[in-house]
Amino acid sequence: MPALAAGVDVGGTKIEVLIIDESGQVVERTRRATPHVVTTPPGAATASVISEALLELLGDDTSLPVGLGLPGMMTHDGVLAYAPNLPSGNGADFTGLMRAHRPGQRFVCANDADCAAVAEYVAGSAQGHDDFVMVTLGTGIGGGLFSHGQLVRGRSGFAGEIGHMVVDPRGPRCPCGNRGCWERFASGAGVARLAREAAIAGRLPMLVEEIGDPEAIRGEDVTRAAELGSAEALAVVEEVGWWLALGIANLTAIMDIDRVVIGGGLTQAASLLIPAARRHLEGMVEGAEARPPIEIVSAHFGEQAGAIGAAFLAARS
Amino acid sequence: MPALAAGVDVGGTKIEVLIIDESGQVVERTRRATPHVVTTPPGAATASVISEALLELLGDDTSLPVGLGLPGMMTHDGVLAYAPNLPSGNGADFTGLMRAHRPGQRFVCANDADCAAVAEYVAGSAQGHDDFVMVTLGTGIGGGLFSHGQLVRGRSGFAGEIGHMVVDPRGPRCPCGNRGCWERFASGAGVARLAREAAIAGRLPMLVEEIGDPEAIRGEDVTRAAELGSAEALAVVEEVGWWLALGIANLTAIMDIDRVVIGGGLTQAASLLIPAARRHLEGMVEGAEARPPIEIVSAHFGEQAGAIGAAFLAARS
């Protein structure tokens, strides 16, 4: 099958570069470490590394469109306007930088969670669902929204920052400056914080005995204990699942979606969180009896979702 | 100028029916009381009243498209699936009912706040803003969302129920069953509740002295006192404005809008609430320095917004 497009996903630690065919299968791939070098102009070191990787996969052939997924708020013109997890890329004009490296090639840049949403819509867990939300659970929460079968990008390209929806204004401080953002409760950081709070409050005695210091308990410890059936750890997971459901109910009220696809790095915890969120969601959705059930499902694509989605996006735009 | 379309807005107390020309001017109008009669099939009495009003304005001429705005969750097929403020219309197939009255005429049905959003986008305060949110402040909060210049309707047609976004899960109970929905804080009901709480807590001594009973203080009393410059009443308005800004910041994070149009019945309070919300919004928006300022403006259309927007919607679809 002929190659369709190339896709690039720039993460905080690595850069994934691949080529997909028309069915979405990965036909070639390579990987680089993300350089964290402050350059003038910003993003130049990252663009050079991407360019090397593309040379490896494509040679001089500039006929395929290339999609780039980037970790932050991307403008419609391909500028990374705000990137708390890639400070060296803040303000980088990735479309311009890549064109300088490979004149004649077409580049399309977008937010990485938006790319993941495109992958799931075209060939993954959201096929046939024109109104859905992609939720990427990692340290924080990223999002990609589809409405009427179209990616919602917004005025500046910044739509889908769902992790910064405030769900408890008296809640814990978020690096964004607000209090009680959704990602303080329903992400990896949320699991870790709620686990620590439970440990300090004496609600995880067996885990504290095992680890020694309630302050040292991490999200992974709770997830592992919950998987082994610990009732006290399962109670923490249930609480995180409740917060996950709350944000999904909000997104349903606003966008009227019928499916939520959960992806991102928190895969292990997600297998426990998804059933917990399902248990709480139905009672939270306004007019639930008038709607189809809101399905919460796992992402089809794993860590290549961003790069595959970027390639689809480039092929479709 | 030739007539463009007819529009109907069904409210809890009255039904507004009008004809607009191509510039959006109202060329004819009439009004009826909303019948609250439970019928089989549901909505039959309301449809009869609308039909009489259309006969008055259009006679037998079925050439103009007719838009209907209805107070509740409307399916894409024109069924009022959930209508807490028009119980007699719950489950009514308004498209079907109207077609039976006026065969050959084209009917388009939508949620009333969605219709108001269309009116503001086509000819009001949101012209040229392809990504904006219409917020209708009344007893509750209604909403209409535009993304990429298109009305967001969602899977079932129910998008825009922004008043039921939960912003404080330990907050006051909402009739929808959840706690701390946005409309518990930033609507007419919110002003009334926060005013009563402030009065009972002794923070509105002058108003309590005037009215006699802290439990009897209504939202309008606070609004009036705030307009007269009462510092204690202004503090309540400021708090409501803070909540209004919080929900707008959430919608900005999710949808990346650049304009919010405030309409609905709470016009007098809105003239105080809008400046208060503006004061709080900027500090709440993630990545504010990377975006254009989010403008909060008053609706151009007043109480005819729903009917005018319904007419535009019918003409455009």
Chai-1 contact restraints between the chains, C-beta under 6 A:
chainA,res_idxA,chainB,res_idxB,connection_type,confidence,min_distance_angstrom,max_distance_angstrom,comment,restraint_id
A,M73,B,G287,contact,1.0,0.0,6.0,A-B,restraint_1
A,A81,B,A290,contact,1.0,0.0,6.0,A-B,restraint_2
A,Y82,B,G287,contact,1.0,0.0,6.0,A-B,restraint_3
A,Y82,B,A290,contact,1.0,0.0,6.0,A-B,restraint_4
A,D131,B,G154,contact,1.0,0.0,6.0,A-B,restraint_5
A,D131,B,R155,contact,1.0,0.0,6.0,A-B,restraint_6
A,S147,B,S147,contact,1.0,0.0,6.0,A-B,restraint_7
A,S147,B,V152,contact,1.0,0.0,6.0,A-B,restraint_8
A,V152,B,S147,contact,1.0,0.0,6.0,A-B,restraint_9
A,G154,B,D131,contact,1.0,0.0,6.0,A-B,restraint_10
A,G154,B,M255,contact,1.0,0.0,6.0,A-B,restraint_11
A,G154,B,D256,contact,1.0,0.0,6.0,A-B,restraint_12
A,R155,B,D131,contact,1.0,0.0,6.0,A-B,restraint_13
A,R155,B,D256,contact,1.0,0.0,6.0,A-B,restraint_14
A,R155,B,D258,contact,1.0,0.0,6.0,A-B,restraint_15
A,S156,B,D256,contact,1.0,0.0,6.0,A-B,restraint_16
A,S156,B,R291,contact,1.0,0.0,6.0,A-B,restraint_17
A,F158,B,D256,contact,1.0,0.0,6.0,A-B,restraint_18
A,A159,B,M255,contact,1.0,0.0,6.0,A-B,restraint_19
A,A159,B,D256,contact,1.0,0.0,6.0,A-B,restraint_20
A,E161,B,A253,contact,1.0,0.0,6.0,A-B,restraint_21
A,E161,B,E286,contact,1.0,0.0,6.0,A-B,restraint_22
A,I162,B,I254,contact,1.0,0.0,6.0,A-B,restraint_23
A,H164,B,A253,contact,1.0,0.0,6.0,A-B,restraint_24
A,H164,B,E286,contact,1.0,0.0,6.0,A-B,restraint_25
A,M165,B,N250,contact,1.0,0.0,6.0,A-B,restraint_26
A,M165,B,A253,contact,1.0,0.0,6.0,A-B,restraint_27
A,V166,B,L246,contact,1.0,0.0,6.0,A-B,restraint_28
A,V166,B,N250,contact,1.0,0.0,6.0,A-B,restraint_29
A,C176,B,E286,contact,1.0,0.0,6.0,A-B,restraint_30
A,L246,B,V166,contact,1.0,0.0,6.0,A-B,restraint_31
A,N250,B,M165,contact,1.0,0.0,6.0,A-B,restraint_32
A,N250,B,V166,contact,1.0,0.0,6.0,A-B,restraint_33
A,A253,B,E161,contact,1.0,0.0,6.0,A-B,restraint_34
A,A253,B,H164,contact,1.0,0.0,6.0,A-B,restraint_35
A,A253,B,M165,contact,1.0,0.0,6.0,A-B,restraint_36
A,I254,B,I162,contact,1.0,0.0,6.0,A-B,restraint_37
A,M255,B,G154,contact,1.0,0.0,6.0,A-B,restraint_38
A,M255,B,A159,contact,1.0,0.0,6.0,A-B,restraint_39
A,D256,B,G154,contact,1.0,0.0,6.0,A-B,restraint_40
A,D256,B,R155,contact,1.0,0.0,6.0,A-B,restraint_41
A,D256,B,S156,contact,1.0,0.0,6.0,A-B,restraint_42
A,D256,B,F158,contact,1.0,0.0,6.0,A-B,restraint_43
A,D256,B,A159,contact,1.0,0.0,6.0,A-B,restraint_44
A,D258,B,R155,contact,1.0,0.0,6.0,A-B,restraint_45
A,E286,B,E161,contact,1.0,0.0,6.0,A-B,restraint_46
A,E286,B,H164,contact,1.0,0.0,6.0,A-B,restraint_47
A,E286,B,C176,contact,1.0,0.0,6.0,A-B,restraint_48
A,G287,B,M73,contact,1.0,0.0,6.0,A-B,restraint_49
A,G287,B,Y82,contact,1.0,0.0,6.0,A-B,restraint_50
A,A290,B,A81,contact,1.0,0.0,6.0,A-B,restraint_51
A,A290,B,Y82,contact,1.0,0.0,6.0,A-B,restraint_52
A,R291,B,S156,contact,1.0,0.0,6.0,A-B,restraint_53
